[in-house]
Amino acid sequence: MIPYIHVPDFALGPITLHPFGLLVALGVIIGTYLATRRARQRGLDLDKLNSFITWMLVGGFLGGHMLDEIFYHPDELLRRPWSLILLWEGLSSFGGFIGAFIGIVLWKYFEIVPTARKSTFALPRFRRRSVTMPILPLADLILSVFPVAWIFGRSGCAVVHDHPGAHAPPDTLLAVAYGHPNRVTKLLTIGKDAIELRWGNAPQFDLGLLELMFTIVLAGLIALTWRRKLTAGTYVAVTSLAYAPVRFAMDFLRVRDIDQADPRYGGLTPAQWACVALFLFGLVIVKRVRDIKASGKDPLDLFIETPLPPEPATTAES
């Protein structure tokens, strides 16, 4: 069995840092850095990329919480309707994906422009773009590095164990040693607590850990292609078609015999229904990639910055 890892919160003066939040933030930072680095190597307009990422992240975090409340905690939403805006109370990965997609679709049609300056800041307003922006090229750039960033997000799930799975036989290789610990190994003491490895007596699958393992493999394979110039949309298609069936299968391992078990709709979890839609979406993108390849036109070229004209040569006076 795999030992149950316990990572405590970190107290930094009056501020408490949670391991999940720290790892998610680290994933966002690393993912943004890698995307910016790849964009710079290709001579892309970084202002447009940063704008795209901002709309994507805002939509992702809003959708991640709101759709989690709607589909996973409908009773809680009816009891406390304001929980829909309490963004720190829970996130859903597919909710985040859907929110991010909505965010970049809005980016396609709208932009934020300053209206009036107040000393050191400008008041923004939304404005419809005069020319709509294609989203597939930049989405593909993001998906080329997203699995690397997702490693940190799923590492957060693995250390806080927020996706417990079904009970497993004691000799199951990928089961985690939940339950009362028979043995504890301290790795690092932090204040009054410590990072520990615990060997409990109630083995269960840990879906966050299982998805982390899959993500590491996927990220490694995708990173091997970074030096190649692939048709726009390739990474979107590959990640959609690879992730959907794996996540669909993993959700059958979700724990059922607890009060807070995930709801089922037609026998499937909300994530499994989302996996079906994601797989079909991936097939549509495959068709789109083939069309782009046949046309010989790379839509990513629309985001290449126009180089400055060379300065005129001057002749030295005699």
HUCORTA-V503974 format. One record per helix or strand. SS is the DSSP state (hx for helix, st for strand). FROM is the first residue (numbers start at 1). LEN is the number of residues. Records with the same first field share a line. If there is no record, write none. Layout:
SS=FROM-LEN + FROM-LEN
This chain:
st=2-1 + 4-3 + 10-3 + 15-3 + 44-1 + 110-9 + 121-8 + 164-4 + 176-15 + 193-14 + 254-1 + 265-1 + 268-1 + 304-1
hx=19-23 + 46-27 + 74-6 + 81-5 + 87-3 + 93-17 + 136-25 + 207-17 + 234-20 + 270-26 + 299-5
